[in-house]
Amino acid sequence: MNYKMLLNEAKNEAENIVLTEIERNLCELLKEIPKITQSEIQKQLNLSRSKVQRTMKKLVNKGVIENIGFYRSGHWKVTK
């Protein structure tokens, strides 16, 4: 395979990411309030703290969100 074919495959995989309802809601919340904390997300979406953490970790691993900056002073960016 050449380089262009690999890029096209990666692009197609990125477009085909399927999100659950909770993941979509979380992404929308992060778009609205990038500096939101996990505790605030928990209250807004009525989820347990561990569910918020697991969901955010899944989204990071899928490449849908990323943390910009430092742990406490950073913000979230929805990339896809």
Residue pairs with C-beta under 8 A, 6 or more apart in sequence:
14 63
14 80
17 62
17 63
17 64
17 80
19 27
19 59
19 64
22 45
22 47
22 51
22 55
23 55
23 58
23 59
23 64
25 45
26 41
26 45
26 52
26 55
26 56
26 59
27 59
27 64
27 65
27 78
29 36
29 41
29 44
29 45
30 36
30 65
30 76
30 77
30 78
31 78
33 40
34 75
34 76
34 77
35 75
35 76
36 44
36 76
38 49
38 52
38 53
38 56
39 49
41 47
41 52
41 56
42 48
42 49
42 52
45 52
47 55
56 65
59 65
60 66
60 67
63 79
63 80
64 78
64 79
64 80
65 76
65 77
65 78
65 79
66 76
66 77
66 79
67 74
67 75
67 76
67 77
68 74
68 75
68 76
68 77
69 75
